Amino acid sequence: MKEFISEVIVNETSIKRSDFDRWMVPAYSPAEFIPVRGEGSHLWDQAGKHYIDFAGGIAVNALGHTHPVAVHALQEQSQRLWHLGNGYTNEPVLRLAKQLTESTFADKAFFCNSGAEANEAALKLARKVARDKGYTGKTGIIAFKNAFHGRTLFTVSAGGQPKYSEDFAPLPPGIKHAPYNDLAAVADIISDATCAVIVEPVQGEGGVLPADSAFLKGLRELCDKHQALLIFDEVQTGVGRTGELYAYMRYGVLPDVLTTAKALGGGFPVGAMLTTNELAASMSSGTHGTTYGGNPLAAAVAGAVFGFINTPDVLQGVHKRYQYFVDNILRINEDLSIFTEIRGAGLLLGCQMDSHYSGKAKQLTQLASEEGLLLLIAGPDVVRLTPSLIIPFADIDEGLKRMKRAMTRFAGLQDTQS
Ligand SMILES: *Cc1c(COP(=O)(O)O)cnc(C)c1O
C-alpha cells in the first residue's frame, strides 16, 4: 500500500499545465500555473511560487484553504460514514437542515451539490406549486438581464447572458428577462401567468451589481399581487459573503425560496434550496431528487463551516474588511485611475475599469498572478475580489501591495501601447 501511494505521488510531479490541453475538454482556460497547496489565504504552485488569494475559489473558500475546523469535520466524518443514498437519512444532514432553518426565514431544506442544482430545484418547485394550486398555464418565469443562475439548460435559460445559452437551443420556454433594478419593466411583464421571479440580491458574475432596496421590496409586492414565488439566488451572496448571513437580511425583504451553495461547504461541493413548510409540501416524495444530495460527508463539512461563519464576530469582521479593502484600493487607484468605482457588499467586491481600459480586466488579473496575487473578473470590465471571510489583515496588506504592483505595471503598459 505504501509503495503504491509513493508511486502515485511520483507520477503527480510529472503533471504539467499542458496536460490540461491534452486530456481535458477545453471548457475552461485555466492559468498557466498549477496550485498544489493552500493554507488560509496563501497558495503555492508546483514551482513553489507563493500567492495571496483574493479569489477564494470564486466565493467558495469562505474560511480560506484547509481551515482546521473544516479539515477536522472532514476527517472525523470520513472515518464514520460517507454516503448512503436518499433511501436513508443521516445525522449530519439533519443537523445542517436544523442550522439552516433556525437561522433563516425557511422551515425546510432540500440538499444538492451545486448552485445550478439548487436553482433548478427552485424553478421546478415554482412550476409545481402553481400546478398543485390548480392553476393552468401559470408557468411564466421572470429573470434578469446579466443574471447568472448556473449552467444546466433551465438555469442557463433563466440566466440573462445569451452567450451562455444560445448555442444550446431549443431552450425551455416561458422565461422572460427584464433589466436589473428596473421595477417598472417587471411590472409591465408580470401577470397572473407568472409562477416565479428569480433574482440575485447582488448580481455576481454579471459585474457585482447590488440591487436597490426599493427594487427588491417592489418585487416582493408584485409577487404577492400575482401569487408568484420570489426566489432569491444567494449562491454567491450567501453564508456571510455580504456581512449578513444571507443578503436578504440586509434588505429586509423575505423571499419564498432561497438558494445557497458556493461558500456553504467552504470548498466541499454542496448546495441547498430553502423554503417554507407550505411550499415545501409540493415537493412530495418522488417529485425531485439527486443521488448525492445531503451526503453525510458534504453535510458534516457544511455544518462545521456554516456554524463557524454564523457568529457575530465573523460577520462583523466581513464588514470591517469591506471598508479596509475599499479604502485601500481607492487610495492605490488615486494616482493610477484604472477604476471608476468600487462596489459590492461585504467581501463581494467589484472594481469597475475605466472606459479607457474596456475589456482589459482579465489582463490586469494576469499581471496580478505574475505578482503573486489571485484576483477574479466579473465580465470583461470588472475586477472581482471574493477572498476568505476571515482573511487576516496582514494578508490583505500583502495582497494589496502586490495588487498595486500589478496595477502600476498595467497602467504603464497602456501608456506604451497608446
Ligand atoms: C456560481 C453561481 C451559480 C451556479 O453555481 P454552480 O455551483 O456553479 O452550479 C448560480 N447562481 C449564482 C448567483 C452564482 O454565483
PDBQT file of the ligand as one rigid body, heavy atoms in Angstrom, charges set to zero:
ROOT
HETATM    1  C1  LIG A 501     -21.972  30.352  -9.107  1.00  0.00    +0.000 C 
HETATM    2  C2  LIG A 501     -23.404  30.712  -9.184  1.00  0.00    +0.000 A 
HETATM    3  C3  LIG A 501     -24.379  29.781  -9.575  1.00  0.00    +0.000 A 
HETATM    4  C4  LIG A 501     -24.018  28.394 -10.087  1.00  0.00    +0.000 C 
HETATM    5  O1  LIG A 501     -23.458  27.600  -9.098  1.00  0.00    +0.000 OA
HETATM    6  P1  LIG A 501     -22.703  26.254  -9.531  1.00  0.00    +0.000 P 
HETATM    7  O2  LIG A 501     -22.297  25.654  -8.221  1.00  0.00    +0.000 OA
HETATM    8  O3  LIG A 501     -21.566  26.649 -10.404  1.00  0.00    +0.000 OA
HETATM    9  O4  LIG A 501     -23.688  25.424 -10.262  1.00  0.00    +0.000 OA
HETATM   10  C5  LIG A 501     -25.696  30.164  -9.531  1.00  0.00    +0.000 A 
HETATM   11  N1  LIG A 501     -26.059  31.400  -9.126  1.00  0.00    +0.000 NA
HETATM   12  C6  LIG A 501     -25.150  32.313  -8.740  1.00  0.00    +0.000 A 
HETATM   13  C7  LIG A 501     -25.618  33.647  -8.258  1.00  0.00    +0.000 C 
HETATM   14  C8  LIG A 501     -23.802  32.014  -8.762  1.00  0.00    +0.000 A 
HETATM   15  O5  LIG A 501     -22.896  32.930  -8.413  1.00  0.00    +0.000 OA
ENDROOT
TORSDOF 0
